[in-house]
Amino acid sequence: GESSDQWAPATPEGSAAMIHGFLDSIEPTVSDDEDDDRPDVEFVFRAKEEGEVRPQACQAVLVCGPGAATAYALSAFELKAAPWSLEVVKDTVVRTFPPPPRSPRFYVAAAAAEGAPPVAVALLDAPVPSDLAAAWSEAFLGAFGSAEVLVLDRIFRAGWRVFGDQVRPQEPHLCGLWTASWGAEGPTGSGASALAVLPAPNATEGLAAAILTQCEVAKRRCVVALALQDGAHLGEGSLRAFEKLSPLLQRLGLQKEGAAAPDYREAVRQMVPPPSLSIYA
């Protein structure tokens, strides 16, 4: 079927190729030569106890990758822990490396606007392995009904690909991809407030691509926003880049217009450095 050119910045054909390429990884072609008897890895969402907010009542859910996105969420929102988990069904796991991801830390963000519906926040401690991303996102999206989905993550400047004499952007810079359900103006509106499209030949991968693909198929609003990170060490500019989402965050009741920016320097200081500082980790 047709795919939105908002998925990829080049052409609708390029966009469709990215979508269908990832769908192939979700439903790989079955080989007649060899049967794979290994069970499909499954994940299950659990509410460990009756909380104040049900996942299905959330108007939106933020998925924050490790590093810049998690640091931003912890500094920008008032978060209250939610008794939820998303864990692998152990009987379906036969692999040992890389191990299945631990459950993200789940929170409910306090509303900055009175009466705003709740927004859930999931903080990832480590990336979800690409071959488990489809199963992870299916369980995750199923838990939150029809809520809008915001995936916040980073893209390293060293890995930013350009054509010809194009120049890589510098911090702070935010770009992304989103589903066609947002309409012509996209998630943050048009004009100066518009979120820049992730330019070709760059593309989303792993969990972000899985969530975006499944939301597109379900005609569900989803945006993947990537903050540029210059170097292995996290800096204030990467966090400041997420301010581009302010129109969307204000609509969701998470921010008030004109509110003071968080202390990004302190947010960066509180982040524990990862075991590996490789930009390819």
The 8 nearest C-alpha neighbors of each residue, nearest first, counted from 0:
[[1, 2, 15, 216, 19, 3, 18, 11],
 [2, 0, 3, 15, 11, 12, 4, 14],
 [1, 3, 15, 4, 0, 11, 14, 6],
 [2, 4, 5, 179, 6, 11, 1, 14],
 [5, 3, 11, 6, 7, 14, 10, 2],
 [6, 4, 3, 7, 177, 8, 176, 179],
 [5, 7, 4, 176, 14, 3, 177, 178],
 [8, 6, 14, 5, 4, 9, 176, 13],
 [7, 9, 198, 199, 196, 10, 5, 197],
 [8, 10, 7, 199, 13, 11, 198, 14],
 [11, 9, 13, 12, 4, 14, 8, 7],
 [10, 12, 4, 14, 13, 15, 3, 2],
 [13, 11, 15, 10, 14, 16, 9, 4],
 [14, 12, 16, 10, 15, 11, 9, 17],
 [15, 13, 7, 11, 17, 12, 16, 6],
 [14, 16, 18, 12, 17, 13, 2, 19],
 [15, 17, 13, 19, 14, 18, 20, 12],
 [16, 18, 20, 14, 15, 19, 21, 13],
 [19, 17, 15, 21, 20, 16, 22, 212],
 [18, 20, 22, 16, 21, 17, 15, 23],
 [21, 19, 17, 23, 18, 22, 16, 24],
 [20, 22, 24, 23, 19, 18, 17, 25],
 [21, 23, 19, 25, 24, 20, 26, 18],
 [24, 22, 26, 27, 20, 21, 25, 19],
 [25, 23, 21, 27, 22, 26, 20, 130],
 [24, 26, 22, 23, 27, 133, 21, 209],
 [25, 27, 23, 24, 22, 28, 29, 21],
 [28, 26, 23, 24, 25, 29, 22, 30],
 [27, 29, 30, 26, 23, 24, 31, 25],
 [30, 28, 27, 31, 34, 26, 33, 32],
 [29, 31, 32, 33, 28, 34, 35, 27],
 [30, 32, 33, 29, 34, 28, 35, 27],
 [33, 31, 30, 34, 29, 35, 28, 36],
 [32, 34, 31, 30, 35, 29, 36, 28],
 [33, 35, 36, 32, 30, 31, 29, 37],
 [36, 34, 37, 33, 38, 30, 29, 39],
 [35, 37, 34, 38, 39, 33, 93, 91],
 [36, 38, 35, 39, 93, 91, 92, 40],
 [39, 37, 91, 40, 36, 92, 93, 35],
 [38, 40, 91, 41, 37, 92, 134, 36],
 [39, 41, 91, 92, 38, 134, 42, 88],
 [42, 40, 88, 87, 134, 39, 91, 43],
 [43, 41, 87, 86, 88, 135, 138, 134],
 [42, 44, 85, 86, 138, 87, 45, 88],
 [43, 45, 85, 84, 138, 142, 86, 139],
 [46, 44, 84, 83, 47, 85, 43, 86],
 [45, 47, 83, 48, 82, 84, 44, 49],
 [48, 46, 82, 83, 45, 49, 84, 50],
 [49, 47, 46, 50, 82, 83, 45, 81],
 [48, 50, 51, 46, 47, 82, 53, 52],
 [51, 49, 52, 48, 82, 53, 81, 46],
 [50, 52, 53, 49, 81, 107, 82, 48],
 [53, 51, 50, 54, 56, 117, 57, 107],
 [52, 54, 56, 55, 50, 51, 57, 49],
 [55, 53, 143, 56, 57, 52, 142, 119],
 [54, 56, 143, 144, 53, 57, 142, 146],
 [57, 55, 53, 54, 58, 52, 117, 116],
 [58, 56, 117, 118, 59, 55, 54, 146],
 [57, 59, 146, 118, 116, 117, 147, 56],
 [60, 58, 147, 146, 118, 57, 148, 119],
 [59, 61, 119, 148, 118, 120, 149, 147],
 [62, 60, 120, 149, 150, 148, 121, 63],
 [61, 63, 150, 121, 120, 151, 149, 122],
 [64, 62, 151, 122, 68, 69, 150, 121],
 [63, 65, 152, 123, 68, 69, 151, 122],
 [66, 64, 124, 123, 69, 125, 68, 67],
 [65, 67, 69, 68, 70, 64, 233, 270],
 [66, 68, 70, 69, 238, 71, 237, 153],
 [69, 67, 63, 71, 152, 151, 70, 64],
 [68, 70, 72, 63, 71, 65, 66, 67],
 [71, 69, 67, 73, 68, 72, 266, 66],
 [70, 72, 68, 74, 69, 238, 73, 75],
 [71, 73, 69, 75, 74, 70, 76, 68],
 [72, 74, 70, 71, 75, 76, 69, 78],
 [73, 75, 71, 72, 261, 76, 266, 70],
 [76, 74, 72, 261, 71, 73, 77, 260],
 [77, 75, 72, 78, 74, 73, 108, 109],
 [76, 78, 109, 108, 79, 75, 73, 74],
 [77, 79, 108, 107, 106, 76, 109, 80],
 [78, 80, 106, 107, 108, 81, 77, 109],
 [79, 81, 106, 105, 107, 78, 82, 104],
 [80, 82, 106, 105, 83, 107, 79, 50],
 [83, 81, 47, 46, 48, 50, 80, 84],
 [84, 82, 46, 45, 81, 47, 105, 85],
 [83, 85, 45, 102, 44, 86, 46, 103],
 [86, 84, 44, 102, 43, 45, 42, 103],
 [87, 85, 102, 42, 43, 84, 88, 101],
 [86, 88, 42, 89, 41, 43, 99, 85],
 [89, 87, 42, 41, 90, 91, 86, 43],
 [88, 90, 91, 92, 87, 41, 40, 86],
 [89, 91, 88, 92, 93, 40, 38, 87],
 [90, 92, 40, 89, 38, 88, 39, 41],
 [93, 91, 89, 90, 94, 40, 88, 38],
 [92, 94, 91, 95, 37, 90, 38, 40],
 [95, 93, 92, 96, 98, 97, 99, 91],
 [94, 96, 98, 97, 93, 99, 92, 100],
 [97, 95, 98, 94, 99, 93, 128, 92],
 [96, 98, 95, 99, 128, 94, 100, 127],
 [97, 99, 96, 95, 100, 94, 128, 101],
 [100, 98, 97, 101, 87, 128, 127, 131],
 [101, 99, 127, 98, 102, 125, 128, 126],
 [100, 102, 103, 86, 99, 124, 85, 87],
 [103, 101, 85, 86, 84, 100, 104, 123],
 [104, 102, 123, 122, 121, 105, 101, 124],
 [103, 105, 122, 121, 102, 123, 106, 84],
 [106, 104, 121, 81, 120, 80, 103, 83],
 [107, 105, 80, 81, 120, 79, 78, 119],
 [106, 108, 119, 79, 78, 118, 120, 81],
 [107, 109, 78, 77, 118, 119, 76, 110],
 [108, 110, 77, 78, 111, 107, 76, 253],
 [111, 109, 253, 112, 252, 115, 108, 113],
 [110, 112, 253, 254, 252, 255, 109, 113],
 [113, 111, 252, 110, 115, 114, 255, 253],
 [114, 112, 115, 111, 110, 252, 116, 109],
 [113, 115, 112, 116, 110, 252, 117, 111],
 [114, 116, 252, 113, 112, 110, 117, 251],
 [117, 115, 58, 114, 57, 118, 56, 110],
 [118, 116, 57, 58, 115, 119, 107, 108],
 [117, 119, 59, 57, 60, 108, 107, 58],
 [118, 120, 60, 107, 106, 108, 61, 57],
 [119, 121, 61, 106, 60, 105, 107, 62],
 [122, 120, 105, 62, 104, 103, 61, 63],
 [123, 121, 63, 104, 103, 69, 62, 64],
 [122, 124, 103, 64, 125, 65, 63, 121],
 [123, 125, 65, 122, 103, 126, 64, 101],
 [126, 124, 123, 65, 127, 100, 64, 101],
 [127, 125, 128, 64, 123, 65, 124, 100],
 [126, 128, 100, 132, 129, 206, 125, 131],
 [129, 127, 131, 130, 126, 132, 205, 97],
 [128, 130, 205, 132, 131, 127, 206, 204],
 [129, 131, 128, 132, 133, 205, 24, 25],
 [132, 130, 129, 128, 134, 133, 135, 127],
 [131, 133, 206, 129, 135, 134, 130, 205],
 [132, 134, 136, 209, 135, 131, 137, 25],
 [133, 135, 137, 136, 132, 131, 41, 138],
 [136, 134, 132, 138, 133, 137, 42, 131],
 [135, 137, 139, 133, 138, 134, 210, 140],
 [138, 136, 134, 140, 139, 135, 141, 133],
 [139, 137, 141, 136, 135, 140, 42, 43],
 [138, 140, 136, 142, 141, 137, 135, 44],
 [141, 139, 142, 137, 143, 138, 136, 144],
 [140, 142, 138, 139, 143, 144, 137, 136],
 [141, 143, 140, 139, 144, 54, 138, 44],
 [144, 142, 55, 54, 140, 141, 146, 145],
 [143, 145, 55, 146, 141, 142, 140, 54],
 [144, 146, 143, 147, 219, 55, 58, 140],
 [147, 145, 59, 58, 144, 143, 57, 148],
 [146, 148, 59, 220, 221, 60, 58, 145],
 [147, 149, 221, 60, 59, 61, 146, 220],
 [150, 148, 61, 222, 221, 223, 62, 60],
 [149, 151, 223, 62, 61, 63, 224, 222],
 [152, 150, 63, 224, 68, 225, 223, 62],
 [151, 153, 64, 225, 68, 63, 226, 224],
 [154, 152, 226, 225, 227, 228, 67, 155],
 [153, 155, 227, 225, 226, 228, 156, 152],
 [154, 156, 228, 158, 157, 227, 229, 159],
 [155, 157, 159, 229, 158, 228, 227, 154],
 [158, 156, 155, 159, 230, 229, 278, 160],
 [157, 159, 156, 155, 160, 154, 278, 279],
 [160, 158, 156, 157, 155, 161, 167, 201],
 [161, 159, 201, 158, 200, 162, 167, 199],
 [160, 162, 165, 163, 159, 167, 166, 200],
 [163, 161, 165, 164, 160, 200, 199, 166],
 [162, 164, 165, 161, 166, 160, 167, 200],
 [163, 165, 162, 166, 161, 167, 160, 168],
 [166, 164, 163, 162, 161, 167, 160, 168],
 [167, 165, 168, 164, 161, 162, 163, 169],
 [166, 168, 169, 165, 159, 161, 156, 160],
 [169, 167, 166, 172, 170, 156, 227, 171],
 [168, 170, 171, 172, 167, 227, 229, 156],
 [171, 169, 172, 236, 227, 237, 228, 229],
 [170, 172, 236, 240, 237, 169, 239, 227],
 [171, 173, 170, 240, 227, 226, 169, 174],
 [174, 172, 226, 240, 225, 227, 241, 224],
 [175, 173, 195, 197, 196, 225, 224, 194],
 [174, 176, 224, 197, 196, 223, 225, 195],
 [177, 175, 6, 223, 222, 196, 197, 5],
 [178, 176, 222, 221, 6, 223, 5, 179],
 [179, 177, 215, 180, 221, 220, 181, 6],
 [178, 180, 181, 3, 182, 177, 5, 215],
 [181, 179, 220, 182, 178, 218, 219, 215],
 [182, 180, 185, 179, 186, 220, 178, 183],
 [181, 183, 180, 184, 185, 179, 186, 178],
 [182, 184, 185, 181, 179, 189, 188, 5],
 [185, 183, 188, 189, 182, 186, 181, 187],
 [184, 186, 181, 188, 183, 182, 187, 189],
 [185, 187, 181, 188, 247, 184, 222, 194],
 [188, 186, 193, 247, 246, 185, 194, 192],
 [189, 187, 184, 193, 185, 186, 192, 190],
 [190, 188, 193, 184, 192, 191, 187, 185],
 [189, 191, 193, 192, 188, 184, 194, 187],
 [190, 192, 193, 189, 188, 194, 187, 243],
 [191, 193, 190, 189, 188, 187, 194, 243],
 [194, 192, 189, 188, 187, 190, 191, 195],
 [193, 195, 174, 187, 196, 192, 243, 175],
 [196, 194, 174, 193, 175, 197, 173, 198],
 [195, 197, 175, 174, 198, 176, 8, 194],
 [196, 198, 175, 174, 176, 8, 195, 201],
 [199, 197, 8, 201, 196, 200, 7, 9],
 [200, 198, 201, 9, 8, 197, 202, 7],
 [199, 201, 198, 160, 202, 161, 162, 9],
 [202, 200, 199, 198, 160, 197, 159, 203],
 [203, 201, 204, 200, 199, 197, 7, 198],
 [202, 204, 208, 207, 205, 201, 176, 223],
 [205, 203, 208, 207, 202, 206, 129, 209],
 [204, 206, 129, 208, 207, 132, 209, 128],
 [205, 207, 132, 209, 208, 210, 127, 129],
 [208, 206, 210, 209, 205, 204, 211, 203],
 [209, 207, 204, 211, 203, 206, 205, 210],
 [208, 210, 206, 212, 133, 207, 211, 132],
 [211, 209, 213, 207, 212, 208, 136, 214],
 [210, 212, 208, 214, 209, 213, 207, 215],
 [213, 211, 215, 209, 214, 210, 208, 216],
 [212, 214, 216, 210, 215, 211, 209, 217],
 [213, 215, 219, 217, 211, 216, 212, 218],
 [216, 214, 218, 212, 178, 217, 213, 219],
 [215, 217, 213, 214, 218, 212, 219, 211],
 [216, 218, 214, 219, 215, 213, 212, 220],
 [219, 217, 215, 216, 180, 214, 220, 179],
 [220, 218, 214, 217, 215, 180, 221, 147],
 [219, 221, 147, 180, 178, 181, 148, 214],
 [222, 220, 148, 178, 177, 149, 147, 219],
 [221, 223, 177, 149, 176, 150, 224, 148],
 [222, 224, 150, 175, 176, 149, 151, 177],
 [225, 223, 175, 151, 174, 150, 222, 152],
 [226, 224, 153, 152, 174, 173, 175, 154],
 [227, 225, 153, 173, 237, 240, 172, 154],
 [226, 228, 154, 172, 153, 155, 237, 170],
 [229, 227, 155, 237, 156, 154, 230, 226],
 [230, 228, 156, 155, 227, 170, 231, 157],
 [231, 229, 232, 228, 155, 156, 278, 157],
 [230, 232, 278, 276, 277, 233, 229, 228],
 [233, 231, 230, 234, 276, 229, 272, 228],
 [232, 234, 231, 67, 267, 228, 235, 237],
 [235, 233, 236, 237, 232, 267, 238, 228],
 [234, 236, 238, 237, 263, 264, 239, 267],
 [237, 235, 171, 239, 170, 238, 234, 240],
 [236, 238, 240, 235, 226, 239, 228, 171],
 [239, 237, 240, 235, 236, 71, 67, 241],
 [238, 240, 236, 241, 237, 242, 171, 235],
 [239, 241, 171, 172, 173, 237, 242, 238],
 [240, 242, 243, 239, 244, 238, 173, 226],
 [243, 241, 244, 240, 245, 239, 238, 260],
 [242, 244, 241, 245, 240, 194, 173, 192],
 [243, 245, 242, 247, 246, 241, 248, 187],
 [244, 246, 248, 242, 247, 243, 249, 254],
 [247, 245, 249, 248, 187, 244, 250, 243],
 [246, 248, 250, 245, 249, 244, 187, 251],
 [249, 247, 245, 251, 253, 250, 246, 254],
 [250, 248, 254, 252, 246, 251, 247, 253],
 [251, 249, 247, 252, 248, 246, 253, 254],
 [250, 252, 248, 249, 253, 247, 115, 59],
 [251, 253, 112, 249, 250, 111, 110, 115],
 [254, 252, 111, 110, 248, 251, 249, 112],
 [255, 253, 249, 111, 252, 248, 256, 258],
 [254, 256, 258, 249, 111, 257, 112, 253],
 [255, 257, 258, 254, 249, 245, 246, 259],
 [256, 258, 255, 259, 254, 260, 245, 249],
 [257, 259, 255, 256, 260, 254, 261, 111],
 [260, 258, 257, 261, 256, 255, 262, 254],
 [259, 261, 258, 262, 75, 263, 242, 239],
 [262, 260, 263, 75, 74, 259, 266, 71],
 [261, 263, 265, 264, 266, 260, 74, 75],
 [262, 264, 266, 265, 235, 261, 267, 238],
 [265, 263, 267, 266, 262, 235, 268, 234],
 [264, 266, 268, 263, 267, 262, 269, 74],
 [267, 265, 263, 269, 264, 268, 70, 74],
 [266, 268, 264, 270, 265, 269, 263, 234],
 [269, 267, 265, 266, 270, 264, 271, 263],
 [270, 268, 266, 267, 265, 271, 70, 264],
 [269, 271, 267, 268, 272, 266, 70, 66],
 [270, 272, 269, 273, 268, 267, 66, 274],
 [273, 271, 270, 274, 276, 275, 232, 66],
 [272, 274, 275, 276, 271, 66, 270, 65],
 [275, 273, 272, 276, 271, 277, 280, 125],
 [276, 274, 273, 277, 280, 272, 278, 231],
 [275, 277, 231, 278, 273, 274, 232, 280],
 [278, 276, 279, 280, 275, 231, 230, 274],
 [279, 277, 231, 280, 276, 155, 230, 157],
 [278, 280, 277, 158, 276, 155, 231, 275],
 [279, 277, 278, 275, 276, 126, 273, 274]]
